[in-house]
Amino acid sequence: MNEMTCESGVKLLMEYLEGTLAGDVRAEVEAHVAACPRCVAFIASYRETPRLVRELTAAEIPADLVASLRVHLRAHRRESRLSTSRWNRR
């Protein structure tokens, strides 16, 4: 493999994190990461993302907002159907 770059390392990230890279390629990735603060930060954020997603909780949507959205969506659907039927008549 040629000299490792941030771009080529990102393409190997999943395999690197899963531990499925061949030893020589893994060593190249690790050597690059050891000298690249940007890649260290990228890998840390990549590892952190699933944990953050798990911690998210569903936000409670106020009932009046839900009702308002439904009214607007129904109106939009009606409007879209009318526009389509007018277009088909031409």
N, C-alpha and C positions, 0 to 999 in steps of 0.2 A: 504494500500500500504506500502511496505517496505521503508526504508530510501531512499530518492531520491539521485540519482547519476547523473553525467553529462550525461552518456550514456542513462539512463532511461528518463532523461529530454528531450534529443534530440528527442527521439521517440514520445514525446508528444508535440513537438514544434508547429506544425501547429495548433493543437487544442488549445494550450495555446494562440497563437497569434490571433486566430479567436474568442477567448472567449467562446469556447464550452466545456471546461473541467468542470467536476463536481466540486462544490465548494471545497470539501476536497482535491481533487487532485490538483486543481489550487493553493490552499494554500501551499501544499507541494512543488510545482514547485517554487512558489514565495519565499518561505523560503530558498530553495536551491540557487536560483539565487541571493538572497540578500547576501549570504555568499560566492559566487563563482565568482570572477572576470572573469574567463575564460568564464563562461556561459553568463555573462553580455556582454562581448565583442562579443561572438558568436551571441547572439540575436540581438545586435546592427547591426552587419554586415548582418545578415539575413534580417533585416528590411530595410537596406540600398540598398540591391541588386536590387530590382525592380526599385528604383529611378535611380540608375546608368545605368541600362539597357535602361530605357526610354531616358536618356540623350545621349546615344551613337548615333552617326550619321554614316550613311553609308560612308565608305571611298571611295573616287574616285580612281578607279584603272586605271593607265595609259594605254592608248590604245595599246601601243607597248607591254606591259606585257600581256594584254588580247590576242593579236594576237599570241604571243609566246606560251602562254599556250594552245591555240587552236591547234596550229601546233603539239605540243608535245602530247596532248591528242589524236588527230587523229592518230598519229604514234603509240601510245601505243595501241589504239583500233585495228588498223590493225595488229600489232604484236601479240596481244592476239588472234585475230581471226585465224591467221595463225597457231599459236601454238595449238589451239584447234582443227583445222581441221587436222593438222598433227597427233595429238594424236588420233583422231577418226579413222584415216586410219590404225592404227596399229592393 
